[in-house]
């Protein structure tokens, strides 16, 4: 029997947090000629470390197999672009960035963020292992290196390009199986007086708002401020400030410096740590209680979709996000219940969802097919999608989400949802 150990602190793992069965990789979309080929499935069972409280998924597949050719392009969400633009404006002002500065982003995707610094005359450099995505960034004029970051590759980059005054790592810390080597690479890349900012979905919001669909094989770790701070501190890095964000259903942005920096640690860090303790993030019973909530969603979504199919009602999906693939595979949904979904990214159109083999069409198909109802899979940008779907109201189309529970959306509010739903739709941000 293989003994599981924590990827951060190396303590033994035995406590299951959430078991979603066995699923294919969430972003391994299929061409039509691949539908009859064997499709690898991997366990999707997360554990919690009772030593450092990091929730984690064992690495069943290595990053090179997932990220070398990637289907996710950040620039196809207008709300995410607005988030990136606002971040750039904040950083330029707060840290006094100009033409003498250097901004480096790890997991820079298609240049969605760095382009806003470049437009303001700030030198930028991207690190993006997915070669197909990196090439799009270069076409935008964003210099990009296609490598996986670790301590060794960071030293190579510093020797060639120097260190970063502002180093950015958005939604990538959760995506690395060797979190210690990755953080060691960040430390090497960061200039002595530099600032590192890291964004990641907040484990507290996953717990509060039943965001089990954000569990998939690309997400090796599910982070709290406590667990992130511990792994950073083990490499001589200190969290000196923190912000709560509405992105991805509720995220944290931590501001990090070298441990010997003169930057003071802001009071917000202490207050958020205390909030996590009060919420039970360092109590094992909090994690043991969680698993039944996903099962309730599974039964309710099956009833909704199978009931609509039995009545002959046309129903469609909107979006092809990784979280949607976790949801549909866990719930055992097939094209019989959900005949198709649509997605704005041309890189996904014409392909099929992994596992369920539901076809992905262009959004214009909704105007032609006029479904009776639409299941919004990327619930974290539901306001953006509801605005796009406004014409569908003319034929009486109804809109649904499945997380935190199966809920019909009416206008800009949820009908029949839990009392916490309004908090989810606002990103679940915590008022500090």
N, C-alpha and C positions, 0 to 999 in steps of 0.2 A: 504494500500500500504506500502510495506516494504521500509524504508529509508536506503539507502546504505551509509556507512561511510568508510572513508579511514582506512585501516588496520594499517597504521603507525601513522598518526597524529590525526585520528578520525574526521577530517572535513567531511562535507557532500560530496557525489559523485553524479554528475548528467551528466557530459559530457562524451559521448561515444567516445572511441578511435577507436575501430575496432569491428564490429559485424560479426562473422563467422557462425551464425546460431546455431543449436543444434547438438552436436556430442557425440559419446560415449567416454569413457576415452581412451586416446591415447595409453596406454600400457596395456589395458585389452584385450589381444589376446584370441582367442577362439579355443577350440577343436572342432572336427567335430561333436560331439554329442551335442554341445551347439548352433549350427547354427540356429536351429528352436525355440530356447527359446527367450523370450522377452529380448531385449538388452537395458538397460537404456541409455538415451541420456540426456545431460545437456547443458544449454545455454553456448555458448562460446563468450561472449560479454565483452570486456574490457573497463574500464573507466580510466580517468586521474583525479588525485586530483589536483585542482587548488591552493591548499595551499602548499603542499610539492612536487608536480609534480611526484608522484609515479604513474605509470601506473599499473593497477591491475585487476585481475579477481576475482569476488566474489567466496567464497569457497562453491561450490555446493557439494563437496564430501570431506570428512576428510582424512588426510594423512594415517591413519590406513587402510582405504579401498583401498588405491592406492599403498602404499609402503611396506606393510607387507609381500607380496609375489610378487616379482618384476621380470620383464622379461629382464631388462637391465643389462648387465655385461660389465664393462668398458674394460676388457682385450681383447675383440675381434676386437679392432681397433689398428693397428700398429702405426698409427700416434698419437693416444692418448697416447699410451704407451711411445712413444718417447718424447712427451710433458711432461709426468710425470717424466721420467728419467732426462730430462734437468732441471726440477724444483728442483728435489732432489739435483742434482749437484750444482745448484745455491745456494740453501738454506744452504747446508753444508758449502760451501765456505764463503758466505756472513755473516752468523751468527755463524760461528765457532762451528758447531755441532760435538759432539763426544759421547763416551760411557756414559758420565755423563749427557747428554741432555735427553729431553723427547719430542717426536713429537707425537701429537694427531691429527687425522683427523676425522672430522664430515662428515657423509655420505661417508664413506670410501669404499663403494661398495665391490668389490671382492679382495681388497688389492692391486689393480693395482699400486698405488702410494707408499704406505708405504713399500712395498717390497724393493724398491730401497734404502730407508733409512736403513732398517734392514740389507741389504747386506753390508752396510758400517759400521755396528756395532753400529748404533744409535737406542736406545730403542724406540719402537713405540707402539701405541695403537689406535685401530679403533672404531668408533661408527657408526653402520650401522643398521637401524631399520628393513630392509628386512631380515628375518631369513634365507631364502634360499640363498641369496647372501653372508650374513655374514659367513655361514658355509663354503663356498668356500674360503673365506679369511683365515679362521682358518686352512684349509687344507694346505694353503701356509705358515703357521707358523706366521700369523699376528694376534696377540691377538685382539679380536673384541667383543664388547658388543652390543647386539641387543636391542636398546632402541631409542625412539625419544628424541631429546635434547630439554630441556627447562630449566628454572632457577632451578626448584626443582630437576630434574634428574642430572643437572650439579653439584649441591651441593653433591648429593649422590656419584657421580663419584669422585669428589675431595676428599671426605672423605676416599674413598677406594684406589685411585691411585695417588692422588696429582694433581697439576696443570701442565699446558703444557708450556714449554719454546717456542715451535713453535706450534701454533694451525692452522690447515688448514681447510678451508671450501670451497671446489670447487663445483660450480654449485649446491648449496643447498639453498642459501639465498632466491632464487626465489621460492623454493619449500615448504615454510612453511607459512601456513595461519596466524598464530600468530607470526608475525615477531618480535614483541617486546619481547615476552617471549623467543624466540630463541636467539635474540641478548643478552638478559640478561644472558642466559646460556653461551654464548661465553665469556662474561665478567667474569663470575665466573670461567670458566675453564682456562682462560689465567693468567699465572704467572705475578707477579707485574712488572717484567722487560721483559716480554715475547713479542713475535710478533705474530700477527694473520694475515694470508693472506687469502683473499677471492677472488674467481674468479666468474664472472657472465657475461653472454652476455650483451653487451652494448646497451642500448636503442637507442643510436644515430645510430648504425648500422642497427637495425631493421627498423628505419625510413628511413635511406639513401638507403638501399638496399632491401626494400620491403619484409622483412623476416617475413611476417605474419604467415607462417606455424610454427614458433617457439611459437605461442600462443596455448597452450593446458592446460587441467585442472590441470596438475601437476605443471604448472608454475603460481603461484598465483600473482607474482610480476614481473615487467619488469623495470629494474633498470638503472639509470644514476649514475654518480659519485655524483651528487648533492643529489638525493633522498637517495642513500645508506649512504652518509656521514651524512645526517640529522638523520636517525634512529640510526646510530652508536653513534653519538654525544649525543643523548638523553639518552644513557646508559653509558656515561663516557668514550667513546672510540673515538680515533682520527685517521683519515687517515693521515699518514705521508709520503707516497710515492704511486705512481701508475705507472703501466705499461700497455701498450696496447698489446693485443695478437691477433693472427690470428685464435684462436680456436673458434668453434661454429659460424663462420661467423663474428667474431669481438668481442672480450671480453675485459674486464678490470680485472687486478689483482691489488687489493688494499692492501697496507701494513698498518696494524692498530696496535696501542698501546694504553695503558691506557692514559687518558687525561693528567695526571700529569707526564708522562714519559719525560725524558730529550731528547729524540730523536727529532731532528729538523724536521720540515715539509719541504719536498723538493719542489723546484720550479715547478716540473712537475705537482704537485697537482694544483697549482694556474693556470698554463697554460691550463690544461684540463678543469678546471671549466670555464675559460673564453671561451674556444672553445665551450662548451655546450651552453653557453649563446648566442654566435654568431650564433649557429646553430638553435636557436629558441626553445630550450628545456624548456624554461620558458615562452613561449608564447602560449596561448590556441589555436590560429589559426593553429599552427603547427600540433596539434593533430586532429583538426576538418577536416583538408584537407586530412587525410591519407586514409580513408576507401575505396575510389574508386580504389586504386591501386590493391588491392586484387581481386576485381571484374574483372579487365582486365585480370589477370592471369587465373581466372576461365574460362572465355570465350575462351581464346586461348588454354588452355590445353584440354578443351572439344573438340574443333575443331580438334586438333592434334590427340587425341586418337580415337575419333569417326570416323574421316576420315580414319585412318589406319584400323580400324575394318571393315568399309564399303568396303574397297578395298581388304580385306582378308589378310592384312599384319600381320605377327606375331610380337607382341610387348610384352615386359616384363618389370617388374620393377626390380631395384636393391636396396636392403635394405628394412628394416621394422622398420624405426625409428619413434618415436612419431611425429616428424614434417611431415613425409610422411602421417601419418594417418589424421592429420589435413588437409593437402592439398587435399587428395583424398576424404574425407568426405565432405569438403566444396564444392568441384567441382562436387560432385555427381557421381563419377567414380564407375563402377561395374566391375565384372569379364568379362563382355562382351567386355569392352574396354581394360582392362588390365587383361588378364587371370591369371597371377601369378606374384609373385615377389620372389627374392631369397635373402637369408641373411646368413652371415658367422656364426652367432651364432646358435649352435645346440639347444639352449634353445627356439628358435623361430621356427625352422624348423618343419614342420608338423602341425603347427597351422594356423589360419586364421586371417587376419587383422580385427580389430574391425570396425563395421559399414559396410564396403564395402564387407567383407567376401572373400577377395582375398586370395588364398592359398599362404603359404610361403614355398618355396622349398630350397634345398641346391644349392649353386652356380654351382656345377658340372652339374646341369640340363641345364644350358645355352649351354654347349658344345653339349649336346644331341639334344636339341630342336632348336638351332640356330635361335633365333629371328632376325627379320629384324631391330629392334630398341630396345633400352633399355632406360627407364626413370630412371635416378639416383635420388633417393629420398633423401638420406643424402648428399645434395650438398656441405655441409661444408667439406667433405673429398673426394671430387670428384677426386682429383689428385691420391689419394690412390686407388680409385675404377677404374679409367681409366687404371692404371697400371695392376690391376688384370684382367681387361677385354681386355687387348691387343690381346689375341688370337682371339677374336671375330671380329677383323678387317679383318681377313682372309676370312670371308664369307660376308664382306661388311656391317657389322652391324653399325648402326648409334646410337649416344648417345645424350641424351637430359637432360636438367634440366628445372624446371619450375620457379625457383626463382633466381634472382629478376623478371625475365620474362621468358616466354617459349623460350628456346634457344637451338640450336643444337651446340654440341661441336665437334670441328674438331681438332684432335691432342691434344695439350695442351692449345688451345685457344678457345674462343667462337666465333661462327659465327652468325651474325644477332642479337647480344645482344646490350644492351645499352652501352653508353660510360663509365658507372660506373662498368661494369661487371668485368673488370680486377681487380678492387679494391676488389670486393667480393671474387674472387678466391684466392686472397692473404690474405684473412681473414678480409678485410676491416679495417686493422689496421690504426690508425691515427698517422701521423708523427708529433711528438711533438718537 
